Amino acid sequence: MILDMHAHVGRPNYSYRAAEFTNDDLAARMKQAGVSKCVVFSFYDARDNAYIAEACRGRDDLIPFAFINPKERDTREQLERMLGKERFRGLKLHPFADGYHLNNFKIVDPLFEVCQQYGVPIICHGLADNAYNTVYAFAEMADRFPKVNLVMAHGGFMWARKEAVRASKVRPNLFIETTCLYPDGIAEGIEEIGAEKYIFGSDAPWGDFEVDILKIKKAARRDKDLEMVLGGNLARLLRLEGR
């Protein structure tokens, strides 16, 4: 079973995308590529958690994550409502887009505390393209909240890939998501820290499921590793085993 932790639906403001990328648009791509479930959240420039809730309502193939800017007011209450009453399954953060440091304890700790309370994971932009979400910040938050599973989206890309691997190696709750990583880098990381620390993502609609799945097949050279990266690890984080 292939599970994807990084996909978007909604109405982006990007001029180079269509006016809307819907749940049905995503589902059609998933079916073609054999992807069973996707974690979905808003585009970063068009935050709309209500859209995500409606897009996932009554569907087993789409798993909603809240997308919150911790600089806004009443974020703890927002997240508690979404994880509780609205049944979102995790949190997406984007320090680069929203202009805050991931390890700004004053504003970020309350969201980690709520995720710890509900036992849900956090996926955070980690492209190492700015000072807002450095590997050090991920490591510090993973140490600060050892019961919260924290996933580094894009895995540090080329510049911080090895640093991300070193940070993940000694932190059981720090995981690496595969978008923007190359097969050789993923393969090298698997050999050093194990396939259980890597989680498949496509970054749809930009990513192509079939291309990204092929990338993982080239990187995870043992069948058991391939199974973990393409679905087993995310199933464990989201407690989907047996469903």
Secondary structure, DSSP 4 states (H G I P E B T S, - for coil): -EEEEEEE-B----TTS-S-B-HHHHHHHHHHHTEEEEEEE--TTS--HHHHHHHHTT-SSEEE-EE--TTSTTHHHHHHHHHTTS----EEE-HHHHT--TT-HHHHHHHHHHHHHHT--EEEE--SSSSTT-HHHHHHHHHH-TTS-EEEEGGGTTTTHHHHHHHHHT-TTEEEE-TT--HHHHHHHHHHH-GGGEE----BTTS-HHHHHHHHHHH--SHHHHHIIIIIHHHHHTT-TT-
